[in-house]
């Protein structure tokens, strides 16, 4: 039996831990077992239990206090992730070997981990060797995405993670519940965007012809190949949460190995002597 994993990614403050907490609560409500692994060595607290915590292996504060390393916060976090990559046996032991596991990996917010550093790619490959089907879940704060050029920036960040990790990826706009009604209506056009129209509406703001041409090329690439789409995530909307979970499950084929009983054909139904006798008596009378 395969195992299943969501790699919860995104910039700092995009709502990764809140997403995990919401998914845990939702899955408990539908009697579904889901675990969380914390891979953020700088995390402070959670609102849910974790089955494994990278801080048991290494912490950012300890790295920064090591005078022989002399790392700042970002360098210290990258060092911690590289240290984990060299000690995957710790993660393997923490995960155990239970079949049909479904695990959310709450990842750090340093965007360079998903753009040009090999650590997360190494993690994905290791999970696949352990028979995990992995889906990337890339989060972007919806409050950040209400302007066209910020939206394009978010799209490029999501696309960079897709290219680097080479796994199925579901992109999500979080914190929809924090938007006012006007902002919610405004952001609808970014969920299924017409990149060419958006570019034309904002081309006046681009003073440089070079950057205008580059931005149009990027928008054309995204639009022509339908490379990035976002789903809304409102933590107060149970139906919306379920739709997001269904999309993720579909991408990793969760539940396809379950056996379902085929409904019997009408002519296969066993006859009931009591009912047959009852209707025969009605016909005779």
Buried (B, 14 or more C-beta within 10 A) or exposed (E): EBBBBBBBBBBEEBBBBBBBBBBBBBBEEEEEEBBBBBBBBBBEEBEBEBBBBBBEBBBBEEBBEEEEEEBEEEBBBBBBBBBBBEEBEBBBEBBEEEEEBBBBBBBBBBBEBBBEBEBBBBBBBBBEEBEBBBBBBBBBBBBBBBEBEBBBBBBEBBBBBBEBBEBBBBBBBBBBBBBEEEBBEBBEBBBEBEBEEBBEEBEEEBEEEEEBEEBBEBBEEBBEEEEBBBBBBBBEBBEBBEBBBEBBBBBBEBEEEEEEEEEEEEEEEEEEEEEEEEEEEEEEE
